[in-house]
Amino acid sequence: MRPEECSVIMSKQYSDYTLFLRELPVGNHRFEFDLNHDFFAQAEGREVLDGYVKVVIFTIKRADSVALQLVYKGTVDVACDRCLHPVSIPIDTEEALTVKFGATYSEQNDDVIVIPEAEGTLDMAWLFYECIVLTLPTQRIHADGACNTEMMTCYNRYVVNSSANRNENKADPRWEALRNMNNNLK
């Protein structure tokens, strides 16, 4: 759907992340949400420390359901896996979601949610946060040389000591004898 095809443009900032889907007329609509420090500070999860992400939602309202296309663009700060200081991670992703109306709230699968028809609303806050967290890479580290130097000094001291301990274990003849016995059994 192109933005010029949308009949309703709403902008939400710092306040409410609820979509009133039942009240929407049949057709195409667009919503914009700015997720900033306040949003991430209030989120139940603590994985994202800070950030700014703009979420644009394109909707197609039908009589019995609403198709949502969510577009996320921005950056978030998370703790570096090496030095624990904030590292900025770019967010640039999309997700599709179908919302149906029914008697009670249920998640049929990752892409289909049923909301009570009597209420007709969907709080998007947790869905936003969850999508952002799932977009993050498994390993979140600064570029080489960009980590906190004090923390990396401690880290390197630990890694050196840990490596030395492993080398000592390799030199222990008892371990070598056990490995030989295990190899002979195979």
Buried (B, 14 or more C-beta within 10 A) or exposed (E): EEEEEBEEEEEBEEEEBEBEBBEBEEEBBBBBBBBBEEBBEEBEEEBBBBBBBBBBBBBBBEEEBBBBBBBBBBEBBBBBBBBEBBBEBEBEBEBEBBBBBEEEEEEEEEEEBBBBBEEBEBEBBEBBBEBBBEBBEEEBEBEEEBBBEEBBEEBEEEEEEEEEEEEEEEEEEEEEEEEEEEEEEE
